[in-house]
Amino acid sequence: MRLHLLVLRGIMLIIGCGAGLIAAQLLPEVPGRPTNIGLWTIIGGGLAGIVIILDVLYKRKSISTISTIAFGLATGIILAWLMRALILPLTPIPPNFWSAIQVFLICFLCYFAISFIMQTKDDFRFVIPYIEFSRERRGPKPIVLDTSVVIDGRVVDVADSNVLDGVLVIPRFVLQELQYIADSPEKIRRNRGRRGLDVLGRLQKNPRVEVQMLDVPTQEPEDVDNRLVRLSKKLDARLMTNDFNLNKIAQLQGVEVININDLANALRPVVLPGEELRLKVIKPGEEIGQGVGYLDDGTMVVVEQGRPFVGQEVNILITSVLQTSAGKMLFGKLIETQGTPSTGRSSDLR
């Protein structure tokens, strides 16, 4: 890319010098004052050099800004030409004087058109195709992955289930953040970072999903959350995250969010009072005689009079369901046909 730019700038210098040479040949000759061809060639090359210098200094270019200026210039020139064609025959203004007026008229109309378009480009976006086309997306929206959801690792299981129908986008700054966490001197933090890198490796090898690493240029320093939201809006993508604050910020800015925790809660089996379950009692409960077990999805079940059956599978009847901020909790009791606990286990617990 740099070689192409150097070649292009060299051609621009040659064209500028050539334009100066042609201008010197087209100028009318003044008696006693020969045209200085070399001077005009230098002037042409100097003007080309100024353009190149401006191009080098102004690095933060935007296709929307360039398109706006081009469209505004074209609109201003066309309006000035129409005004000349319509007004000049109806007025006694001499053509030479009108030419001077038209120069100011072109400048004014071009400025007005460019300013008007810049201030109303969002309203013109779908009317006039000149800046930032709204691309017609076919198929599902891509999914931008956050650092937290990569470290969490459950996205691999979701991908294995073949329900992710969009391209998984991994911004380069997310990968850099994972590498920074993996190099942390803290053992727990370092293990989390390495786990995230392993998850990315498994996603790339998964034939059911398409993973794309995306380089995102940054114009000014900003935190990862803002960059994720801005990238999701730019790509018209969904954002997958476990971060509660990022979830709220993205929703406030109109970005669709996929929260793995919400997805897991939505997929939990519905257990109603009166249903029977077979459950393994894992540990004693907080109250006297209680035992605690867990469903496959991690839901905690408190079993009344289940303490003697710790380490055994029992049949229970769900008596009530309690929804808390931490999740759902079930309460149950032993079914009357339950066998007696083993002597060794019950004697140990007494």
C-alpha positions, 0 to 999 in steps of 0.5 A: 500500500505504501509503495502504491501511494509513493508511485501515485504521489510521484505521478502527481508531481509529474502531472503538476510539472506538466500542467505548469509547462502546458500553462506556460505555452498557452499564455499569451506572449508579452512583447519584450517579456518572454515566458519563463517556462521553467518558472511555470513548471516549478509553480505547477510542481509546487502546487502538486507538492502542496496537495501531496503535503496536505494529503500526508498531514491529513491522515484521518480521512473519511469517505463520507466527508469526501463524498459530501464535498464532491456532491456539494461541489457538483450541486453548487456548480449545477445550480450556478449554471442553471441560474446563469442560463435562466437569469442572464437572458432576462436581465440587462447585465453585461456578460463580462460583469455576469462572469464575475458575479458567477464566480462568487455565486459558485463559491456561495452555492458550493459552500451552502450545498456542502454545509447543508448536506453535512448537517442533514446527511442522516436525513438524506441517507436513504434518499440520495446515495452519496455517503455511507450507503445503508447496505442491504444485508442478506442473512443473519447479522454478525455477532461481536464477541466480548472478552467476558463471553470468550473467557466464560467459554459457554459460547463453544457449547452454544456453537456446538448446538448449531444455533449460531447462524451468524459470523462470529466477529473477534475484534483485534482489541479483544484479542489483545486484551486476552493476551494482556490478561494471559500475561498477568502476574496473578495466577487466577487472572492469568488462567482466565486469559489463557482459558479465553485464548483456548476458547478462541482456538476451539471456535476457530476449529469448529466447522459449525461456525465462521470466525472472523478476526477484525482489525479496527482502527482507532482514532482516539483512546477509548475503553473496550466497552465503547469500542465494542458498542461503536463497532457493533453499530457500525457493522449492524451486528449483535453484541454477545456479552456477560457484562451487565453494564455493557449490556445496558449501555449497548441497549441504550444505544440501540445495539442488540445484545445476546447475554449468555446468562439470560440464554442459560436462564431461558433454557432451564427446564420449568419445574412446577410444584407437584412434580417428582424428581430423582435427585442426588443429595450433595451436601447438608443444608443450613437448617436441621435435617435439610439436604441440598442437591442440584439439577443439571442446569445448576438450580439448587434444590433444598430437600426437607429431611434429606440430610441422612441421604447425603451422597445418595439419589432420592425421589423427591416431590417439589413443594415450592419454587422461589425466584431470587435475584441470584436465580431459582431455588426449589424446595422438595420433600422425600417421597414416602416410598423412599428407602432407609439411608445407609447405616454408616452414612446416617451415623456419621451425620448424627 
